[in-house]
């Protein structure tokens, strides 16, 4: 095993964990937004509406494709920089999309709660 392979595998395993956890979070959040959107009538952000249109299963497919790409970079013996960069870049991409979605979700829930409290008779 070369140094690049060792570093690549050392980065791939945690990257796959990050991708898996972020993917499960996105899967559950998109399903929750779909259920809550009938109750809250606040407009969805562009990221949330795109994710809602795709659905949770297509989000899962896209996240799984990122994970498979990380593994393929190692298994197919790509160049050293690809073995090191692929897990880092893909894990950061999936994590950042999940983080943006979470921030949008929290803002949307706050706006929906404000609208619901304003509509409630006193």
C-alpha positions in Angstrom: 0.0 0.0 0.0 1.4 3.4 -1.0 1.2 6.5 1.1 -1.5 8.0 -1.1 -3.6 4.8 -0.7 -3.3 4.9 3.1 -4.2 8.6 3.3 -7.0 8.0 0.8 -8.6 5.2 2.8 -8.0 7.1 6.0 -10.1 10.0 4.5 -12.6 7.8 2.8 -14.0 6.0 5.9 -14.8 9.2 7.8 -16.1 10.8 4.6 -18.5 7.9 4.1 -19.8 8.3 7.7 -20.3 12.1 7.1 -22.1 11.4 3.8 -24.3 8.7 5.4 -25.3 10.8 8.4 -25.9 13.9 6.3 -27.9 11.8 3.8 -30.1 10.4 6.5 -30.7 13.8 7.9 -31.7 15.2 4.5 -34.0 12.2 3.9 -35.8 12.7 7.1 -36.0 16.5 6.8 -37.4 16.4 3.3 -40.1 13.9 4.5 -40.9 16.1 7.4 -41.2 19.2 5.3 -43.6 17.5 3.0 -45.8 16.7 5.9 -45.5 20.1 7.6 -46.0 22.1 4.4 -49.8 21.3 4.5 -49.9 22.9 8.0 -47.6 25.9 7.5 -48.3 28.0 4.5 -45.1 29.9 4.6 -43.3 29.9 1.2 -40.4 27.5 0.8 -36.9 28.6 0.0 -35.5 27.7 -3.4 -33.4 24.8 -1.9 -36.4 23.5 0.0 -38.7 23.6 -2.9 -36.2 21.9 -5.2 -35.7 19.2 -2.6 -39.4 18.8 -2.1 -39.9 18.5 -5.8 -37.2 15.9 -6.1 -38.4 13.9 -3.1 -36.6 12.1 -0.4 -35.7 9.1 -2.6 -33.9 11.1 -5.3 -32.0 13.0 -2.5 -31.0 9.5 -1.2 -29.9 8.5 -4.7 -27.8 11.6 -5.1 -26.1 11.2 -1.7 -25.5 7.5 -2.4 -23.9 8.5 -5.7 -21.5 10.8 -3.8 -20.6 7.9 -1.5 -20.1 5.5 -4.4 -17.9 8.0 -6.1 -15.7 8.2 -3.0 -15.3 4.4 -3.0 -14.7 4.2 -6.8 -11.9 6.8 -6.5 -10.1 4.4 -4.2 -11.0 1.0 -5.8 -10.2 2.0 -9.4 -6.7 3.3 -8.3 -7.0 6.9 -9.5 -4.2 9.3 -9.3 -2.9 10.2 -5.8 -4.5 13.6 -5.7 -7.9 12.2 -6.7 -7.8 9.5 -3.9 -7.1 12.3 -1.4 -9.4 15.0 -2.8 -12.5 13.0 -3.7 -13.6 12.0 -0.2 -12.9 15.4 1.2 -14.7 17.3 -1.5 -17.7 15.1 -1.7 -18.2 14.9 2.1 -17.9 18.6 2.4 -20.4 19.1 -0.5 -23.0 16.7 1.0 -22.5 18.2 4.5 -22.8 21.8 3.3 -26.0 21.0 1.4 -27.5 19.3 4.4 -26.4 22.3 6.6 -27.9 24.8 4.2 -31.1 22.8 4.2 -31.2 22.7 8.0 -30.8 26.5 8.3 -33.6 27.0 5.7 -35.8 24.5 7.5 -35.3 26.3 10.9 -36.1 29.7 9.3 -39.1 28.2 7.5 -40.4 26.7 10.8 -39.9 30.0 12.6 -41.8 31.9 9.9 -44.6 29.3 9.9 -44.9 29.4 13.7 -45.1 33.2 13.6 -47.8 33.0 10.9 -49.7 30.4 12.9 -49.6 32.5 16.1 -50.7 35.6 14.2 -53.8 33.7 12.8 -54.7 32.2 16.2 -57.6 34.2 17.8 -56.8 35.7 21.2 
